[in-house]
């Protein structure tokens, strides 16, 4: 769904890489250079929050802006993501307008 929204925003698909699960995302992040991370909180094998924690501890990755997209709307969940260093947080469902307004860097 997120890729579809990005395509609606005219982001070139060749500029995106999708992780199958959280551990796959870590492997891809360590293997290539990325300018921006968009992650769902709920992923198999490694949650988006766990991915965020890893990203923020790896020197070559910690500078990458991180956007969390999730159904987690509880105040404690949002605060936990902020404490771990998330750059922005969008609650599902959302529209491309919401994503456009909340992006950190232009795509």
C-alpha positions as CSV (number, residue, x, y, z in Angstrom):
1,X,0.0,0.0,0.0
2,X,2.8,2.4,0.9
3,X,4.5,1.8,-2.5
4,X,1.2,2.5,-4.3
5,X,0.9,5.8,-2.4
6,X,4.4,6.8,-3.3
7,X,3.8,6.0,-6.9
8,X,0.7,8.2,-6.8
9,X,3.1,10.9,-5.6
10,X,5.2,10.4,-8.7
11,X,8.1,8.7,-6.9
12,X,9.9,6.6,-9.4
13,X,9.7,2.9,-8.5
14,X,13.3,2.4,-9.4
15,X,14.2,4.7,-6.5
16,X,12.5,2.4,-4.0
17,X,13.4,-0.9,-2.4
18,X,10.9,-3.0,-0.4
19,X,11.9,-5.3,2.4
20,X,9.9,-8.5,2.7
21,X,10.3,-8.4,6.5
22,X,12.2,-6.5,9.1
23,X,15.4,-8.6,8.9
24,X,15.4,-8.3,5.1
25,X,15.2,-4.5,5.6
26,X,18.3,-4.6,7.8
27,X,20.2,-6.6,5.3
28,X,19.3,-4.2,2.5
29,X,20.1,-1.2,4.5
30,X,23.6,-2.6,5.3
31,X,24.2,-3.5,1.6
32,X,23.3,-0.2,-0.1
33,X,22.9,3.5,0.5
34,X,19.5,4.8,1.2
35,X,18.3,8.4,1.7
36,X,15.0,7.7,3.5
37,X,13.3,4.8,5.5
38,X,9.6,4.3,5.6
39,X,8.6,1.4,7.9
40,X,5.5,-0.1,9.2
41,X,5.5,-0.9,12.9
42,X,4.0,-4.4,12.4
43,X,6.4,-6.5,10.3
44,X,7.2,-10.2,10.6
45,X,10.6,-11.3,12.1
46,X,11.5,-7.8,13.3
47,X,9.1,-5.0,14.1
48,X,9.5,-1.5,12.7
49,X,10.4,-0.3,16.2
50,X,13.2,-2.9,16.4
51,X,14.3,-1.8,12.9
52,X,14.4,1.8,14.2
53,X,16.5,0.8,17.2
54,X,19.0,-1.0,14.9
55,X,19.2,1.9,12.4
56,X,19.8,4.4,15.2
57,X,22.8,2.3,16.6
58,X,24.6,1.6,13.3
59,X,26.9,4.5,12.5
60,X,26.4,4.3,8.7
61,X,22.6,4.2,9.1
62,X,21.8,6.4,12.1
63,X,21.6,9.6,10.0
64,X,18.9,8.3,7.6
65,X,15.5,9.9,8.2
66,X,13.0,7.4,9.5
67,X,9.2,7.6,9.0
68,X,7.1,5.1,11.0
69,X,3.6,4.3,9.5
70,X,1.4,2.3,11.8
71,X,-2.0,1.7,13.3
72,X,-0.4,2.2,16.7
73,X,-2.1,5.3,17.9
74,X,-1.6,4.8,21.7
75,X,0.3,7.7,23.3
76,X,2.8,5.2,24.8
77,X,3.6,3.7,21.4
78,X,4.2,7.2,19.9
79,X,6.4,8.2,22.8
80,X,8.4,5.0,22.5
81,X,9.1,5.6,18.8
82,X,10.1,9.2,19.6
83,X,12.4,8.1,22.3
84,X,14.1,5.6,19.9
85,X,14.7,8.4,17.4
86,X,11.9,8.3,14.8
87,X,11.8,11.4,12.7
88,X,8.1,11.3,11.9
89,X,5.1,9.1,12.7
90,X,1.9,8.6,10.6
91,X,-1.1,6.7,11.8
92,X,-3.0,4.5,9.4
93,X,-5.2,4.9,7.5
94,X,-3.6,7.9,5.7
95,X,-3.7,9.5,2.3
96,X,-0.9,10.6,-0.1
97,X,-1.6,14.2,1.1
98,X,-0.7,13.2,4.7
99,X,2.5,11.4,3.5
100,X,3.4,14.4,1.3
101,X,3.0,16.8,4.3
102,X,5.0,14.6,6.6
103,X,8.0,13.7,4.5
104,X,11.3,14.8,5.8
105,X,13.2,15.1,2.5
106,X,11.7,15.5,-1.0
107,X,11.6,12.3,-2.9
